[in-house]
Amino acid sequence: MGILRREREQSWGGKTRNECLRLTSTAGRREAGEVRRIVFKIDGKVALITGAGSGIGREIARLFARQGATVAIGDVNDEAAAGVAGEIAAEGGAAFALRLDVTDLTSAEEAVRGIVARGGRLDILVNNAGIGLVGNLTETAPDDFARLMAVNVIGVYHCAHAAVGQMLAQEPKGGVIVNIASIAGQVAVARRFAYGASKGAVISMTQSIAMDYVDQGIRCNCICPGTVETPFVDSYLRRFHADAIEETRAQLHARQPLGRMGRPEEIAPLALYLVSDEAAYVTGAQMVIDGGLTAR
Ligand SMILES: NC(=O)c1ccc[n+]([C@@H]2O[C@H](COP(=O)([O-])OP(=O)(O)OC[C@H]3O[C@@H](n4cnc5c(N)ncnc54)[C@H](O)[C@@H]3O)[C@@H](O)[C@H]2O)c1
């Protein structure tokens, strides 16, 4: 008698072990051979998106709400946060604005408490709030360096600290974190000394969180965008290239292999994938989305 026959007659109800594995690996809900449509649904999930009053965070918040999540729009800019919450409500989604200064741990903790009071739990944190700074080492003033680190690095620490505490305490336990890093944390971008250092730290925090909570139902990944046309880019063009804004903008488009900067709505679907159940096997990853910039 062959091994397969023998296995069939053992304890798997007439099925081979492989047939059983195929069925159980689909959580027992599907019949063998059934094809599942991938939809990245996050229905009923409760999400905090930091810095969601503008740019990439705004698009992530709008997409998450369209996919069924309740979204907290956390931002230091109250008016911008309220505006995005209003846009989402007008599209039929569930969102509320929340005052959040990521540089302040108490503010992060209050935000998480406020979300749990309204939504019962916190399933998703997107650490998106961030600021830019152009300059090489000697051009970077200590105050500017400290301010950048306070938002881009300590802000991620504060929000993740508050969120992971909640994710471990709630029932069922767990959650998903997505950090918005940058390719500037992976490769040297000219005159991005402090910014690159801050995003390198975000990548490192992503990996640490992913490993430290891998057994506790928490996944953590980061997205490394290239240059994305948002108010962030407008503001550094005004601040650092005031005499040649349009010329520099054209150079920014031209230096991308795809011939243009990215758009915030092109980053949001990657965040959606990472927080969805389809990404259950993805943790500690750095997902590059840069129009080919780092491929050459
Ligand atoms: N735009 C790009 O080219 C690009 C590229 C790579 C990575 N990123 C990163 O993506 C993220 C979002 O960038 P964006 O382009 O959408 O920027 P943006 O300037 O359009 O939006 C950033 C938002 O963060 C908020 N914010 C700033 N400080 C805050 C604080 N202390 N607490 C809470 N909110 C605060 C701002 O009010 C704003 O609404 C940032 O982390 C940025 O570093 C951007």
The ligand as an ORCA input file, in Angstrom:
! r2SCAN-3c Opt
* xyz 0 1
  N       6.171     64.240     -0.338
  C       7.290     63.536     -0.511
  O       8.020     63.697     -1.512
  C       7.658     62.484      0.479
  C       8.622     61.524      0.098
  C       9.003     60.541      0.994
  C       8.423     60.515      2.249
  N       7.509     61.462      2.601
  C       6.964     61.395      3.952
  O       5.558     61.230      3.872
  C       4.957     61.814      5.037
  C       3.835     62.754      4.608
  O       4.385     63.735      3.757
  P       3.490     64.687      2.846
  O       4.282     64.912      1.631
  O       2.109     64.164      2.740
  O       3.548     65.998      3.757
  P       2.507     67.202      4.005
  O       3.333     68.366      4.416
  O       1.596     67.351      2.827
  O       1.645     66.672      5.246
  C       2.226     66.456      6.505
  C       1.167     66.630      7.579
  O       1.791     66.377      8.852
  C       1.299     67.338      9.770
  N       2.239     67.495     10.884
  C       3.435     68.145     10.884
  N       3.962     68.138     12.114
  C       3.096     67.455     12.900
  C       3.092     67.124     14.279
  N       4.069     67.512     15.104
  N       2.061     66.391     14.772
  C       1.039     66.023     13.945
  N       0.973     66.342     12.649
  C       2.003     67.035     12.126
  C       1.133     68.603      8.962
  O       0.261     69.519      9.604
  C       0.575     68.049      7.647
  O      -0.828     67.997      7.652
  C       6.085     62.487      5.805
  O       6.521     61.642      6.843
  C       7.175     62.661      4.773
  O       8.456     62.699      5.341
  C       7.108     62.439      1.745
*
